[in-house]
Amino acid sequence: MTNTIYVDGETLTIEDVVAVARYGAKAALAPEAKTKIQASRAIVDKAVSEKTPIYGLNTGFGKFESVAIDESDLNELQLRLILSDCAGVGNPFPTEVVRAIMLLRINTLAKGYSGVRLSTVEALVDMLNARVHPIVPEKGSVGSSGDLCPIAHMVMPLIGDGEAEYQGEVLPGAEAMARAGLKPVKLVAKEGLALINGTCAMTGVAALAVHDAENVVKTADIIAALTVEALTGIPTAYDARLHAARPHKGQMDVAANLRKLLAGSKLTTRPGEKRVQDAYTLRCIPQIHGGSRLALDYVRGVVATEINSCTDNPLIFAETGDILSCGNFHGQPVAIAMDTLGIAMSEMANVSERRIERMLNPALSNGLPAFLVRNGGLNCGYMIPQYCAAALVSENKILAHPASVDSIPTSANQEDHVSFGTIAARKARQIIDHVFHVLSIEYMCAAQGVDLREDGPSHLSTSGRLSYGYLRSQVGYMENDYAFYKDMEKSFQLICNGGLVDMYEAKEGPLQ
């Protein structure tokens, strides 16, 4: 992907973030953004010359906000802020998250409320496009005042310090910049604070998580439909009239998807043909998947707003010359949204694992052999992959405990309520990874269940044949026990980056 995303502080989308972060699209400042950046910087320069007391410009930070800083030390103040905030621990964020953080920092600066020099923003754009990726530890942010710690690590190579990955090698930040043909920036008044004060780390993780969650909900519908066929389910429960009687959009969308996915199936049954109605994990797929979709719609709205917000402090209003202190750096909106996303996605794995159990348990599977294997006893069949799914679901239940309900005051109680939004975002991302693994196991079990039905593959719906064939192109029928993990990874790779959804929609049109 070689397209360029023009950054103006107002119109960035989650899809733009994914294009730059995950697929390597370049970023460029829109002309109107350059004008806004220069106008706000002029106000800062005026305030410096007039020696107006302004937080973070000529005062200390946090509890030191009442300490005046001598004019000769203003640039040093910004440098020391970056250095002191580099206190992260843990594994580095993946490259795609670092790129998302960089892009979102550029976008918030492009709004023209932060008072940085245009040359500083352009240097960050050049660093992103040259693929100089700072090493950013993923732990250490309390989410207020924004993500000071991780973003400070992101800034370090920009000022010729810290570490960065360049062309597959981790280097000192100054060396990485030099190899890319870039010069470090010397910070001036307000710039250090403007570069690190905000929610870009939690929001960068959140934007990628929302994109992946939207893949989850469509993937889950496709795989669940194949499970319905494997279990000779009753699609009457997806009748449009039923869902119009309880018209939640998510529920109606899932029911519509299931009707499309199951159309023409010869494996599904009618009420009373084998049983009157299915268990909840089949009958209530629209209500369960749909509930998570409703939550996802809310989360997307929050993240879409946040990526085009200015989360700096103080803010500069060039049209009036006002410089106002605020709390826009507080991550609570994102924190609550990410906790919500984690809960919603946990349920997608929860119900998927229960569908796996129904296929494996001969008391529940409507005629399938125990653990989906013919020669049971000598073979364990899919017994242990279900253990793996159960383990992931249980871990998700722990991860789904909300981070946003906690707060530990910092900075001598000046910052006396914090959001822990970055923890919430990281947890949601981990939960989504687990969901894909659980769905990948359900996918394998559903295809095996179809194979164990008489003429099963030929009796599938048109959509079922597509999803079944897509898996079978990589993962074969299991006759006897073998080491599952390689095929589990193949199944995971078929779905985690949207491959199954893309294949299906290319052939059958979009799902809801």
Residue, then its C-alpha position, 0 to 999 in steps of 0.5 A: m500500500t503506497n497511498t498517502i493519508y493527509v492529516d488535518g486534525e479533523t477528518l482522520t478515520i479509524e481506517d486511516v489509522v490502520a492503513v498507516a499503522r498496519y499497512g505502511a501508508k504514508a502521512a502528510l500534513a494538509p496545507e490548512a493544518k500547517t497554517k493552524i500550527q503556525a498560528s498557534r506557535a505565534i501565540v506561544d512565542k508572544a507569550v514567551s516574549e511577554k513572560t506571561p505565566i503559563y502552565g508547562l511553558n514557563t512553570g513546572f509540571g504537575k505539583f510543581e505547577s506553581v514553580a516559575i522557570d527562568e527564561s534561560d531554562l525554558n528549552e531545557l525544561q522541555l527536554r528534562l520533561i521528556l527524559s523524566d517521563c521515560a519510565g516505562v517497563g515491559n515488552p515494547f509495543p508492536t510496531e503497528v501500535v507505535r506507528a498508530i501513536m505517532l500518527l495520532r500525535i501528528n493529528t492532534l498537533a495538526k489541530g493547531y491548539s498545541g503551539v509547537r513549531l511546524s518544523t517539529v511536526e514535520a520532523l515527526v511526519d518524516m520519522l514516521n514515513a522513514r519507518v524509524h520506529p521508537i521502542v516504546p514499553e507498553k506499561g507505565s501509563v496511568g492514562s492521566s495526564g494522558d499517556l506521558c510515559p509511553i509517548a515520551h519514549m516515542v519522542m526520544p529518538l526524535i530528539g536524538d535519544g532513546e532507542a528505535e527500530y530501523q530496517g529490522e535493527v534496534l539502534p540508539g535513537a540518534e543512530a536510527m535517525a542518522r541512518a534514515g537521513l533525519k536530524p534530531v529536533k531541539l525542543v523549545a518552549k511548550e514543545g515537550l509538553a505538547l508532544i507527550n501530553g495526551t491520549c495517543a497511546m491508549t487511542g492508538v491501541a484502541a483504533l486498531a482494536v476497534h478495527d479488529a473487533e469489527n472483523v471479529v463480529k463478522t467472522a463469528d457470524i460466518i463460523a457460527a453459521l457453519t456450526v449451525e449446519a454441523l449441528t443440524g440447527i433450526p434457522t427458524a429462530y432467525d426469522a426477520r419477524l422475530h427480530a423486528a419484534r425486538p428491534h435492536k440493530g445488532q440483533m437484526d443485523v446478525a439475524a440477517n447475516l444468518r439467514k443469508l449464510l444458511a440459505g439453501s442448506k440441506l443440513t439445517t432442520r425444521p422445528g419438530e423434525k428432530r427437536v422443537q428448538d435449539a439450545y441458546t448458543l444456537r437459537c440466541i446467536p442474534q441476541i448474543h452476537g448482536g449485544s456485542r455489536l451494540a457495544l462495539d458501535y458505541v466504542r467506535g463512536v468514542v474512538a472516532t471522536e478521540i482520534n480527531s481531538c486535541t488532548d493537550n494542555p494548555l490549549i492555544f486559541a489563535e483567533t483570540g490569543d487565549i491560552l487556557s489550562c484544561g483536562n482534555f488529556h484525561g483518558q476516561p472516555v477511552a478507558i470506559a469504552m475500552d473496558t466495554l469493548g473487552i467485555a463485549m469481545s469476551e462474550m464472543a469467545n464465551v459463546s463460541e466455546r459453548r458451541i464447541e462443547r455442543m459439537l464435541n459432547p455426544a449428549l448435545s451434538n445431535g448425532l455427531p461422534a464424541f469429540l468429533v472422531r470416529n475411533g474414540g478411545l484410541n483417539c481423543g479427537y478435539m477434546i484438548p483444543q476445547y481445553c485450550a478454548a476454555a483456558l482462553v475464555s477463562e483468561n478473558k474473564i479475568l482480563a475483562h475486569p474493568a481498569s477504569v473503575d480503579s484510580i491511584p492518585t499521582s503527583a502528590n494528589q495534584e493528579d488525584h483521579v486517573s483513568f488507566g485507559t491504556i491498561a483498558a486498551r491493552k486488555a481489550r486488544q489481548i482479549i480480541d486476540h484470544v477471541f480469534h483463537v477460540l473462533s479458529i478452534e470452533y471453525m475447525c470443529a464445525a468443518q469436522g462436524v460437517d465431514l462427519r454428517e452423511d454427505g455433509p459438505s455437499h449439503l451445505s449452503t452456498s455460503g457454508r461451502l465457501s467457509y468450509g472450503y476456505l478452511r479445508s484449503q489449509v486444514g484437512y479432515m482429522e481421521n486420527d489424533y495428531a499434534f493440533y497446534k500447527d493447524m490451529e495456527k493456520s485456522f487462526q491466520l485465516i481469520c485474524n486479519g480478515g481473510l475469511v470475511d474478505m473472501y466471503e464478501a468478495k463472492e457473496g456481497p457484504l455482510q451486515 
